[in-house]
Amino acid sequence: MIAIASDWMTRSYDRYFETGYYEHRYPAPNPTTLRTAVEQIRAVGSRVVDFGCGSGRYARSLLESTDARIIGYDVSHVALDRLARHCAPFVPGGRLVPVGDDIEHLAEAVRAWDGVDLAMLLFGVLGHVQGRQGRRDVLQALRSMLRHGGRIIVSVPNARQRFHRERRETARLPDRSLEAGDIVYTRQHGGDAITLYYHLYEPGELEAELEAAGFRLLDIHAESVLPERAVVTSRLSATLDAALAAVLPLRLAYGFLAVAEAA
């Protein structure tokens, strides 16, 4: 059995969505990421797994703007309940299939579709899977669900641009299960303290994990240069971000966005 998230991480994400804090911070898709997803659906096919779909930040837009059929998988049942509400018109006809619990439930849903054309792990979802082997297991499991010629879209946080203080604080923790690049950090919302795990990626690290899991990298570019919250809450920031991403080196990205093909 592949361990996607510990019990405390699942509880943290349930609380993250119960409070409405996640949707407050990230109310809309990142334009660059959404455009990449639309391009890949048009290129390879409409059957999609949105792994770590949350409450549907990307699924809703893709269902509305493309002919995609989406299996939305998340460890948080609170997030899946919100997904089903936000995308209610697409559930009865089967264009959206919410799936939770163990990854085998996801595999069963995918088999019912005879495989999928595209897998998405957006806005750092892969980085929330603890342990290098755990992340490789997830990537390999998703690769096995892809049809011939299928692709994956993955975005991860750039360790050189984010969470510097949290990295120093995590290094002082006695938890020996943590690896280089791992952090444990807390989001404060009202009276709630929501603690999360994240693995931050050095340049080149994502490419290596994809290759080890049996993928061939097709493209990698900046998910954004400015912080995600700014890009998804301000049209001006999104426009500026696109201009910066076009001229700045990838090492300055806030997050890396990769497209790869099952080898």
C-alpha positions, 0 to 999 in steps of 0.5 A: 500500500502506498502511503500518500499522507499520514493521519495528522497530514490528512487532519491538517488538510481537512481543517485547511478546507473546513476553515475556508482558509485554502480557498481564501488564499488561492481562490482561482487557478494560476493562469500559466498552470491552467493554460498548460493543462488545457494544452495537454488535454488538447494534445493527448486526450480528455481523460484526466486524473487530478491528483490532490484536486482539493476543492476543484481549483483546476477541475472546475475550470477545466470541466467548464472550458474543455471536454475533459472527464476528470477523476478528482483524487484527494486524501481530504474528504472535506475537500472532496465534499467541496469539490462535489458541491463546486462542480455539482453539474458535472457529477451526475453524468460522470464527467467528474468522479471524486475519489478518496481514501487509499490510492487503490480506489483511484486505480479502480476508478481509472481501470473503469475508464480503461486508463487516463490520458493525463495525470496532474499534480498541481501547486506542489501536491507532490511535495506534500508526499513525505519521503523520496521513495513515497514520491517515487511510488506515487509517480510510478503508480500514476504512470501505470494508470496512463494510456499509451502516450499519456503525460503528466503535469507536475509542479513543485516549490523551488527550495531556493526561493521559498521557506528559508526560515522554515528550513532553518527551524525544521533542521533543529527538529529531532525528527529523523524521518525528515530528509534534506529539503523537507520542512514542517511549517504552520499556517495560522488562520484565526485561532487555528494553527494548521501544520503541514509537511512539504518537500522543497525541490532543488533545480534538477531534482524534479527531473531526476524523480520523473526519470526514476519513475519512468517518465521522459521530460518534455518541458519545464518552466516557471509555474510562477515567479511571483508568489502564487497568492499574488498571481491568483488574486491580482490580474496585474500581478499575473500579467507582470508574472508572465512577463518576468517568467519570459525573461528570467532564468528558471532558477528564480522561479517560485515553483517549477512546472514540468510536463513529461511523457510515460517512457 
